[in-house]
């Protein structure tokens, strides 16, 4: 029986300029709009790499200007006040029931109680239950805490994060679990019967931070070559070469920020995506590999093993060591049938249970529950 109140009205809110936030906002907005059983509006930052894409979706939209530096954030507080008023006007215009935040960001998070009237529910997405080592500061902690404290429901992208939230005593709002949907590159990827390059290219992609274990991959590369396996490693990421590693043999360095339009292209250039992390919640880079059919090797931490096993896209190492990463990579490359199966399963997952249709359904179900529908 149809709800006499009509379809749920959901507003997606993300006021971050960089990182995965704009892409998540675009993909989730697009997937919700495609359903036809929910009213959708969006508020995001103008000038991001997804600005034009979001505009083309045609949903009611408030695009705001924020800041580009720490000083800009402080000096722009009058602009923040104006944006709060404009956002509340959008909520009234679309008769919003629930605001969904696909990712936290500084301005939206610290101002969240001013942005939302009491009657409007908040479904906040929490990517990490605990900040990553070396990727935390007071402002981030404050922002995350402010958004979590106002949330009427919390969406997480892995059971690992859900468990961590429960262990930390989070019980004031229900926790819902979905997956990190595949970041598609156009839907044209084909299954890979074998590595495309000789020697095979092992790939690392993302910001270069200690917890991501790049040193383990570099050591694993040396171990594999010492065993007679002809492999090379390509590192694409924003950061600096780890101390003492600039001269590592059979490693190519591509340092600097990678634009959104090139992320899928970069990952598609790998024969194996290696995630040698020492700590993790889940991986957005793995979600790109799914869409491109690139087999994955991951360490058994956080939600990485959960993602790999749920999708069948690769191999989980036995331990967080260079030897274990080398063993898992060698096993994958030595078994052509397994390599091809991992590629096929990755693409199948991207088109089904790790696709945006599934994730949109999960968000809508959670939004309806927090709205009392």
Residue, then its C-alpha position, 0 to 999 in steps of 0.5 A: x500500500x502506498x504511503x499517503x505522505x508520498x515518496x520520501x524526500x532525501x537531500x544529499x549533502x557533501x561540502x567537500x571539494x576533493x577526495x572521493x566525496x564528490x564522486x560518492x555524492x554524484x554516484x549515489x544521487x544518480x542511483x537514487x534518481x534512477x529508482x523513481x520511488x524517492x524524491x532527491x535533491x543535492x547540495x555540494x560544492x561548485x567547481x569540483x571535478x563532478x560539478x558538471x556531472x551533478x548539474x546534468x542529473x537535473x535534481x534540485x540542487x544547491x551548489x555552494x562555495x567553500x574554501x581552498x585553504x585553512x585561512x579560507x575556512x576561517x575567513x569564510x565563516x560569513x559565507x558559511x552562515x549564508x550557506x546555512x540559510x540557503x541550505x535550510x531554504x532548500x530543505x523547506x522547498x523540497x520538504x526534506x525528510x532525511x539528509x544523507x551525508x555520503x562523507x564527512x567534510x569540515x564545514x558541513x560537519x561542524x555546522x550540522x546542527x545549524x544546518x538541520x532543523x530538528x524535524x529533519x533526520x540525518x543519515x551520516x556515512x561513517x567510512x572509518x570508525x577510528x582515524x587512520x594512523x598519520x591521517x588525523x588531526x584535531x579539526x577532523x576529529x571534531x568534525x567527525x564527532x559533530x556529525x556522528x553526534x547529530x546522526x539519527x542513523x549511521x551507514x557504514x561500508x563494511x561489517x568491519x567498521x560496524x563492529x568497530x563502532x559497536x566496540x567503541x560503544x556507539x549505540x545512540x543511533x542505529x548502524x546500517x551496513x552496505x558496501x563500497x560500490x564499484x567506481x565505474x569507468x564507463x562499463x566497457x571493461x572486459x574480463x582478463x584471461x591473463x596479465x596484459x603486460x610482460x613483466x606483470x605490473x603490480x600497482x599501488x594507488x592512493x595517498x602515500x601514508x605509512x599505514x598503507x604499507x607501501x614499504x611492504x609492497x616494495x619489499x615484496x617486489x624484491x622477494x618476488x624477483x629474488x624467486x625469479x618472478x619477472x614483475x615490476x611495481x608502479x606507484x601512483x599516489x600523492x605524497x613522497x617516496x619513503x626514505x631510502x626507497x628512491x633507488x628501488x629497482x624495478x619500481x616506477x614512481x608517478x607522484x602527485x594528485x591524480x584527477x578523477x577522470x584518470x583514476x580508472x585509467x590508472x588502475x586499469x593499467x595494473x595487472x594486479x592491484x596490491x593493497x598492502x595496508x597495515x590498517x584499513x576500513x575498506x578500500x575505494x581503490x579496490x572498488x575501482x579495480x572491481x569495475x576494471x576487472x583487475x585482480x587484487x591482492x590484499x592484506x588481512x586487515x579491516x574490511x579489505x578481506x571482507x571486500x575481497x572475499x565477498x566479491x571473489x576479486x582476488x587473494x588475501x595474504x596470510x599476514x601483514x608482511x612482505x613475505x605474505x604479500x609476495x606469496x599471495x601475489x605469486x600464487x595468483x600469477x602462477x594460476x591462470x585459471x584463478x587469475x581469469x576467475x578473479x577478473x570475471x568475478x570482479x566485473x560481475x560484482x561491480x554489476x550486481x551486489x557491489x553496484x550502485x543499484x544495491x547501495x541506493x536501495x540500502x541507503x533508501x531503506x535506512x533513510x526510511x527507517x530513520x524517518x519512521x516510514 
